[in-house]
Structure formats: structure tokens, C-alpha cells
């Protein structure tokens, strides 16, 4: 399994906003330069994150984007879920009806447990924890 570029870049953008949380709105061009991600791509990522109430935008000359809640209240799992629309290691985990073997499949339980373990880990890591872990290195 591989996370998409949306999740990886979206997490980097959210982490950048978290690092500048106390500074007020951040212009997307500055995030783009620091993270080496195009403005156009970041603008696409902002839309679902705003809808999910993780980012708020401020208009005007001193405007930009900022986290809608503190970095310690946002997990990587939440970001990935928003940007991926959820991730399961097998389609049958979320939609058992896609497979006629669901009720007798010997491997489904493994994929279900692995998906749960992945989200348990991602949900245990907040943006604040990532910043603090990085600063102690």
C-alpha cells in the first residue's frame, strides 16, 4: 500500500501551517516555497481540508490560510482520511458487497486488522507531536 501524493503533500502543508500557527494567516506562496510544492496543487488540497474544518482562510492583504484548530487537535489520520476519502487495504473492508467471497474469505480478517493498525498509528500522531519530535532531534 502506498499513500497518494495528496496525502503526503497535504500532511506537509498542514505541518507547515502548524509550525506557523501562532503567526496568523500564512500565504500559500510561502508554503509552496518552503515545501517545494506548486501553489496550484496546494490550492487543490486546501478545498477538502477547509470543508472538513481543518483550515480557515482569511481574505485581504494580510490574509492567507491557517489551521482552524490547534495542532495538538489534528491527527495525521484525519488528514489522510479527508484527502484519500478513507483508505482500506482491500476494497471489501469498507464495501463487503464488492466481493462474493466476503463471508468465507480467509484473508479478509488480515486486511481488516492491518487497516485498523495503520489508522490506529496515524490517529495517534498529531501535528503538534510531529513538530515536537522533530525539534528534539
C-alpha positions, 0 to 999 in steps of 0.5 A: 500500500502506498499513500497518494501524493495528496496525502503526503503533500497535504500532511506537509502543508498542514505541518507547515501551517502548524509550525506557523500557527501562532503567526496568523494567516500564512500565504500559500506562496510561502508554503509552496516555497518552503515545501517545494510544492506548486501553489496550484496543487496546494490550492487543490488540497486546501478545498477538502481540508477547509470543508472538513474544518481543518483550515480557515482562510482569511481574505485581504492583504494580510490574509492567507490560510491557517489551521482552524484548530490547534495542532495538538487537535489534528491527527495525521489520520484525519488528514489522510482520511479527508484527502484519500476519502478513507483508505482500506487495504482491500476494497471489501473492508469498507464495501463487503458487497464488492466481493462474493467471497466476503463471508468465507474469505480467509484473508479478509480478517488480515486486511481488516486488522492491518487497516485498523493498525495503520489508522490506529498509528496515524490517529495517534500522531498529531501535528503538534507531536510531529513538530515536537519530535522533530525539534528534539532531534 
